[in-house]
Amino acid sequence: MQLNIIRNHWKIENNLHWQLDVSFNEDETKMKKNQVLNLAILRKMAMPVLKAFTYKKGASLKKKMLAAALKPNIKKEIMKKAMVLYQKS
């Protein structure tokens, strides 16, 4: 039983880090320590918002970020989603 709990914890933990590395290229960051820490916080706040935002069926986080960068109306919708999500907490 305890092994399953540990495995599930690391499954979630590894998924988070994989997502941060693949979608946000977190491992490639070439900044000073404080800058890295500040951006890590922002990325961790952005990830649930991007996951909750429905852009196109099956769209990855990278595709959603690209759409937000290229289309102001998509960026506005994502910001609205962020406001809703973070007002609840």
C-alpha positions as CSV (number, residue, x, y, z in Angstrom):
1,M,0.0,0.0,0.0
2,Q,2.7,2.5,1.0
3,L,4.7,1.7,-2.2
4,N,1.6,2.7,-4.3
5,I,1.3,6.0,-2.5
6,I,5.0,6.7,-3.1
7,R,4.7,5.7,-6.8
8,N,1.7,7.9,-7.2
9,H,3.5,10.8,-5.6
10,W,6.5,10.5,-7.9
11,K,4.2,10.0,-10.9
12,I,2.6,13.4,-10.3
13,E,6.0,15.0,-9.4
14,N,7.7,13.6,-12.6
15,N,4.7,14.7,-14.8
16,L,5.0,18.2,-13.4
17,H,8.7,18.5,-14.0
18,W,8.4,16.9,-17.5
19,Q,5.7,19.3,-18.4
20,L,7.8,22.3,-17.2
21,D,10.8,21.1,-19.0
22,V,9.1,20.2,-22.3
23,S,6.5,23.0,-22.5
24,F,8.5,25.8,-20.9
25,N,12.1,24.6,-21.7
26,E,12.8,25.1,-18.0
27,D,16.1,23.2,-18.1
28,E,17.5,25.5,-20.8
29,T,17.2,28.6,-18.7
30,K,20.4,30.7,-18.6
31,M,19.6,33.3,-16.0
32,K,20.6,34.2,-12.5
33,K,19.2,32.3,-9.6
34,N,16.6,34.8,-8.5
35,Q,15.3,35.2,-12.1
36,V,15.0,31.4,-12.5
37,L,13.1,31.2,-9.2
38,N,10.7,34.0,-10.1
39,L,10.0,32.5,-13.6
40,A,9.5,29.0,-12.0
41,I,6.7,30.4,-9.9
42,L,5.1,32.1,-12.9
43,R,5.4,28.9,-14.9
44,K,3.8,26.9,-12.2
45,M,0.9,29.4,-12.0
46,A,0.5,29.4,-15.8
47,M,0.4,25.7,-16.2
48,P,-3.0,25.0,-14.6
49,V,-4.5,27.9,-16.5
50,L,-3.2,26.7,-19.8
51,K,-4.4,23.1,-19.0
52,A,-7.9,24.4,-18.2
53,F,-8.1,26.6,-21.3
54,T,-9.7,24.8,-24.2
55,Y,-8.3,26.0,-27.5
56,K,-8.5,23.2,-29.9
57,K,-9.2,19.6,-29.1
58,G,-6.0,18.0,-27.9
59,A,-3.9,21.2,-28.2
60,S,-0.7,20.9,-26.2
61,L,0.5,23.6,-23.8
62,K,3.1,24.7,-26.4
63,K,0.3,25.2,-29.0
64,K,-1.8,27.2,-26.5
65,M,1.2,29.4,-25.6
66,L,2.0,30.0,-29.3
67,A,-1.7,30.8,-30.0
68,A,-1.6,33.3,-27.1
69,A,1.6,34.9,-28.4
70,L,0.2,35.3,-32.0
71,K,-3.5,36.0,-31.3
72,P,-4.4,38.8,-28.9
73,N,-8.0,37.5,-28.5
74,I,-6.7,34.1,-27.3
75,K,-4.3,35.8,-24.9
76,K,-7.3,37.7,-23.5
77,E,-9.3,34.5,-23.1
78,I,-6.5,32.8,-21.2
79,M,-6.2,35.8,-18.9
80,K,-9.9,35.7,-18.2
81,K,-9.5,32.0,-17.4
82,A,-6.6,32.8,-15.0
83,M,-8.7,35.4,-13.2
84,V,-11.5,32.9,-12.7
85,L,-9.1,30.2,-11.5
86,Y,-7.2,32.3,-9.1
87,Q,-10.1,34.2,-7.7
88,K,-11.5,30.8,-6.4
89,S,-8.4,30.1,-4.4
